[in-house]
């Protein structure tokens, strides 16, 4: 994986803006169950000018840092990632193949843990729908799908994170309880094979949760109000609020005094 010095300068908080923006963008799409591809590749990216477009600096590759041509393209080659940037945000576990219909996927970049929930398609024809009624990523259509022909799901897990299966803590819940799992580092893949022929309630969900042992916390977590209160904008808003409050009170007193004066003169 790329080194810490990837040409992505720190801001005043100590965070690297390009890493932060990339990970937030990918995280939001993961949480929305969207399928995504990262196309931000600019070989001309450099540490001085970024992507040379729109003041952006998000490219995950730069020729300035690239390795010389090598005969080895093995996934475990230590030099393969040279030239890459922001990999700390870009390289993340994800379900590559799911033996069923995925319902929810969550990846927590701070600790490197991830979880997936999926279900079997229902063996029924699709229900009649009106033209505007379609499935969504939040409510995928469970009927009218082809039957499951494989019980094996595959998850990409970066080889830099684990040496072997003992480095992972895998929890299988719901209909996935009792499933077999194994990890092949040479192809960076975690395999999960659920058990066939097990009686389970209709619509039962499979769930897997994976934690990585010894993986350090990447960022210090703070409550949202800590960032807000420490922000210089907070003091500005506070001053503005009290200024408006005083202006309102002064104007109200002036109007009240004027009305009383007019009332006394017209008696």
C-alpha positions as CSV (number, residue, x, y, z in Angstrom):
1,X,0.0,0.0,0.0
2,X,1.2,3.6,-0.7
3,X,3.2,5.4,1.9
4,X,1.9,8.2,4.1
5,X,3.7,10.7,1.9
6,X,1.4,10.6,-1.1
7,X,1.5,14.3,-2.1
8,X,-1.8,15.0,-0.3
9,X,-1.1,17.9,2.0
10,X,-2.5,18.2,5.5
11,X,-5.1,20.9,6.3
12,X,-5.1,22.8,9.6
13,X,-6.8,19.9,11.4
14,X,-4.1,17.4,10.5
15,X,-6.4,15.5,8.1
16,X,-5.5,15.1,4.5
17,X,-8.4,16.7,2.5
18,X,-8.1,14.5,-0.6
19,X,-8.2,11.3,1.5
20,X,-11.1,12.7,3.5
21,X,-13.2,13.6,0.5
22,X,-12.5,10.3,-1.3
23,X,-13.4,8.2,1.7
24,X,-16.5,10.2,2.5
25,X,-17.7,9.9,-1.1
26,X,-17.1,6.1,-1.2
27,X,-18.6,5.6,2.2
28,X,-21.8,7.4,1.3
29,X,-22.3,5.3,-1.8
30,X,-21.6,2.1,0.1
31,X,-24.2,3.0,2.7
32,X,-26.7,3.7,-0.1
33,X,-26.1,0.2,-1.5
34,X,-24.9,1.7,-4.8
35,X,-22.6,-0.1,-7.2
36,X,-19.7,2.2,-8.0
37,X,-16.5,2.4,-10.0
38,X,-13.7,4.9,-9.2
39,X,-12.6,6.6,-12.5
40,X,-10.4,9.3,-11.0
41,X,-7.2,8.4,-12.8
42,X,-4.9,11.2,-13.9
43,X,-1.4,10.0,-14.7
44,X,-0.2,13.7,-14.9
45,X,-1.1,14.3,-11.2
46,X,1.8,15.8,-9.3
47,X,2.3,17.2,-5.7
48,X,2.4,20.8,-6.9
49,X,-0.6,21.1,-9.2
50,X,-2.8,18.1,-8.2
51,X,-5.0,17.0,-11.1
52,X,-4.4,20.1,-13.2
53,X,-8.2,20.6,-13.3
54,X,-10.7,22.5,-11.2
55,X,-8.2,22.7,-8.3
56,X,-8.8,19.0,-7.6
57,X,-6.3,16.6,-6.2
58,X,-8.1,13.2,-6.0
59,X,-6.4,11.0,-8.5
60,X,-5.4,7.7,-7.1
61,X,-2.4,7.5,-9.4
62,X,0.6,9.7,-10.3
63,X,3.4,9.0,-12.7
64,X,5.6,11.2,-10.5
65,X,5.6,8.3,-8.0
66,X,5.3,5.3,-10.3
67,X,7.6,2.4,-10.4
68,X,9.7,1.5,-13.4
69,X,8.4,-1.3,-15.6
70,X,8.5,-4.6,-13.8
71,X,8.0,-8.2,-14.9
72,X,5.9,-9.0,-11.8
73,X,2.2,-8.2,-11.6
74,X,1.4,-10.6,-8.8
75,X,-1.2,-9.2,-6.4
76,X,1.3,-9.7,-3.5
77,X,4.2,-7.9,-5.2
78,X,5.4,-5.2,-2.8
79,X,6.1,-2.7,-5.6
80,X,2.8,-3.0,-7.4
81,X,1.2,0.0,-5.6
82,X,4.0,2.4,-6.4
83,X,2.6,5.5,-8.0
84,X,-0.7,5.0,-6.3
85,X,-2.2,7.7,-4.0
86,X,-5.0,7.9,-1.4
87,X,-5.1,4.1,-1.2
88,X,-5.8,4.3,2.5
89,X,-9.3,5.6,1.4
90,X,-9.7,3.8,-1.9
91,X,-8.6,0.2,-1.0
92,X,-11.4,-1.3,1.0
93,X,-13.2,-4.6,1.4
94,X,-16.3,-5.2,-0.6
95,X,-18.6,-8.1,-1.7
96,X,-17.4,-9.2,-5.1
97,X,-20.0,-12.0,-5.5
98,X,-23.1,-12.6,-3.4
99,X,-25.1,-15.8,-3.4
100,X,-28.4,-14.0,-3.0
101,X,-29.8,-10.5,-3.0
102,X,-27.8,-8.0,-1.0
103,X,-29.8,-5.8,1.4
104,X,-27.3,-3.8,3.3
105,X,-23.5,-3.3,3.2
106,X,-21.5,-1.3,5.7
107,X,-17.8,-0.6,5.9
108,X,-16.3,1.3,8.8
109,X,-13.0,2.8,7.5
110,X,-11.8,3.8,10.9
111,X,-11.5,0.2,12.2
112,X,-11.6,-1.7,8.9
113,X,-14.7,-3.7,9.9
114,X,-17.4,-4.6,7.4
115,X,-20.8,-6.3,7.4
116,X,-23.2,-7.6,4.7
117,X,-26.8,-8.7,4.9
118,X,-28.4,-10.7,2.1
119,X,-31.4,-13.0,1.4
120,X,-32.4,-15.7,-1.0
121,X,-34.8,-14.7,-3.8
122,X,-38.4,-15.9,-3.2
123,X,-39.4,-18.7,-5.6
124,X,-42.5,-16.8,-6.8
125,X,-43.3,-14.9,-9.9
126,X,-43.1,-11.1,-9.6
127,X,-46.1,-9.3,-8.4
128,X,-48.0,-7.1,-10.8
129,X,-46.6,-3.6,-10.7
130,X,-47.7,-0.3,-12.0
131,X,-45.4,1.5,-14.4
132,X,-44.0,3.7,-11.6
133,X,-43.5,0.9,-9.1
134,X,-40.0,-0.5,-9.4
135,X,-37.5,-2.0,-7.1
136,X,-35.0,0.3,-5.4
137,X,-31.6,-0.3,-3.7
138,X,-33.4,0.0,-0.4
139,X,-36.2,-2.4,-1.3
140,X,-34.9,-4.7,-4.1
141,X,-37.4,-7.0,-5.8
142,X,-37.2,-10.4,-4.1
143,X,-39.6,-12.2,-6.5
144,X,-39.1,-13.1,-10.2
145,X,-35.3,-13.7,-9.9
146,X,-33.4,-16.7,-11.2
147,X,-32.9,-19.4,-8.6
148,X,-29.6,-19.6,-6.6
149,X,-27.1,-22.0,-8.3
150,X,-24.2,-21.4,-5.9
151,X,-24.0,-21.0,-2.2
152,X,-20.5,-19.4,-2.3
153,X,-20.1,-15.7,-1.7
154,X,-16.8,-13.8,-2.3
155,X,-15.4,-10.7,-0.6
156,X,-12.3,-8.8,-1.6
157,X,-10.1,-8.3,1.5
158,X,-6.7,-6.5,0.9
159,X,-3.7,-8.7,1.4
160,X,-1.9,-5.9,3.3
161,X,-4.5,-6.2,6.1
162,X,-4.1,-9.9,6.8
163,X,-1.5,-12.7,6.6
164,X,-3.9,-15.5,7.1
165,X,-7.4,-16.4,8.3
166,X,-6.3,-16.1,11.9
167,X,-6.0,-12.3,11.5
168,X,-9.8,-12.1,10.9
169,X,-12.7,-12.4,13.3
170,X,-15.7,-13.6,11.2
171,X,-19.2,-13.7,12.7
172,X,-21.9,-15.5,10.8
173,X,-25.5,-14.8,11.9
174,X,-29.1,-15.6,10.9
175,X,-29.3,-18.1,8.1
176,X,-25.6,-17.9,7.6
177,X,-24.9,-19.5,11.0
178,X,-22.8,-22.6,10.5
179,X,-21.5,-21.5,7.1
180,X,-17.9,-22.4,6.1
181,X,-15.4,-19.6,5.4
182,X,-11.7,-19.4,4.3
183,X,-9.3,-16.8,3.0
184,X,-6.9,-17.0,0.1
185,X,-4.3,-14.3,0.4
186,X,-2.8,-14.8,-3.1
187,X,-6.1,-13.7,-4.6
188,X,-7.1,-11.4,-1.7
189,X,-10.5,-13.1,-1.3
190,X,-12.6,-14.2,1.6
191,X,-14.9,-17.1,0.7
192,X,-18.2,-17.9,2.5
193,X,-20.2,-21.0,1.7
194,X,-23.6,-21.3,3.3
195,X,-25.2,-24.6,4.1
196,X,-27.7,-26.1,1.7
197,X,-30.9,-27.9,2.6
198,X,-31.2,-26.3,6.1
199,X,-34.8,-25.5,7.1
200,X,-35.1,-21.8,7.7
201,X,-38.0,-19.4,7.9
202,X,-39.2,-17.8,4.7
203,X,-37.3,-14.7,3.9
204,X,-34.5,-15.4,6.5
205,X,-31.5,-13.1,6.2
206,X,-27.9,-14.1,6.0
207,X,-25.4,-11.8,7.8
208,X,-21.6,-11.7,8.0
209,X,-19.5,-9.3,10.1
210,X,-15.7,-9.2,9.8
211,X,-13.2,-7.6,12.1
212,X,-9.5,-7.5,11.7
213,X,-7.3,-8.3,14.7
214,X,-4.6,-5.8,15.6
215,X,-5.6,-3.3,13.0
216,X,-5.1,0.2,14.5
217,X,-7.7,2.9,14.6
218,X,-7.0,5.1,11.7
219,X,-8.5,8.4,12.9
220,X,-9.4,9.9,16.3
221,X,-13.2,9.9,16.5
222,X,-14.9,13.0,17.9
223,X,-18.5,13.8,18.5
224,X,-20.1,16.1,16.0
225,X,-20.6,18.9,18.5
226,X,-16.8,18.9,19.3
227,X,-16.1,19.9,15.7
228,X,-18.9,22.4,15.7
229,X,-18.0,24.1,19.0
230,X,-14.3,24.3,18.1
231,X,-15.1,25.8,14.7
232,X,-14.4,29.6,14.3
233,X,-17.8,29.8,12.7
234,X,-19.5,28.8,15.9
235,X,-18.3,32.0,17.7
236,X,-19.3,34.1,14.8
237,X,-22.8,32.7,14.8
238,X,-23.0,33.1,18.6
239,X,-22.0,36.8,18.4
240,X,-24.5,37.3,15.5
241,X,-27.3,35.7,17.5
242,X,-26.7,37.9,20.6
243,X,-26.4,41.0,18.4
244,X,-29.7,40.2,16.8
245,X,-31.2,39.5,20.2
246,X,-30.1,42.9,21.5
247,X,-31.2,44.7,18.4
248,X,-34.7,43.1,18.7
249,X,-34.9,44.0,22.4
250,X,-33.8,47.6,21.7
251,X,-36.2,48.0,18.8
252,X,-39.1,46.5,20.8
253,X,-38.4,48.9,23.7
254,X,-38.3,51.9,21.3
255,X,-41.5,50.9,19.6
256,X,-43.3,50.3,23.0
257,X,-42.1,53.7,24.3
258,X,-43.3,55.5,21.1
259,X,-46.7,53.9,21.3
260,X,-47.1,54.9,25.0
261,X,-46.1,58.5,24.1
262,X,-48.6,58.6,21.3
263,X,-51.3,57.2,23.5
264,X,-50.7,59.8,26.2
265,X,-50.8,62.7,23.7
266,X,-54.0,61.5,22.2
267,X,-55.9,61.2,25.5
